[in-house]
Amino acid sequence: MTCRIGGLLYGVPLEVAGDMVVLSSLTVIPFAPSVVCGAVNLNGRMTTVIDARSALGLPPSPSGSIIGLTVEHGGHVYVLSVDEVGDIAGAHDGSAPIHPLNLGAMVAAG
């Protein structure tokens, strides 16, 4: 599954990627690390929202909207806030050279 964060294309392995969600209201978690935006109720379960831009050292999103991609890690579900959720794409297998103009589109997940 592809997503954009700060203008760059990233890949999330399909084994851990889930649904795209629009996060309209977040519950602030006091004393949480800066990469934690808060929590959101997903299907009756409070789910931690991780700010991908903050985790990558990028400034906050200029649009202010939050789009999330659910991911599973260690048996827990999290929401990764991203700028845009893309499509399912195959990882580059190294069989052909990567042209510099297409380098951003060839990010391999995993």
C-alpha positions, 0 to 999 in steps of 0.5 A: 500500500502506498502513501505520501508523507511530506511529498515523498512516496512510501510503501507499507507492506500489505501484511500490516496495512489495513483501512484508510480512515478520515480522522475528524476528532482525536482525543489528546493523550496527556504526556504522550510522545510528540509522535503520538497525535492522540487516540481515535475510536475505531469500531469501539476501540480506542486506537493510538494515532501516530504522526508520520510527519513528526516521526520523520522530522517533518513540519506539521501538515499545512492542510491540517487534515488528517488521513490515517492508514491503519497498520498492525504491529505486534498484535496491536492496531495503530493509525498512521497519519499520512498526507495521502493514501495511494494504491497497492503497488509492487515493490521494485525487484531490482530487475531493471534500473531505476531512472532518477525521475522515477526514484520517488515512485520506486520506494520498496516496502519492507 
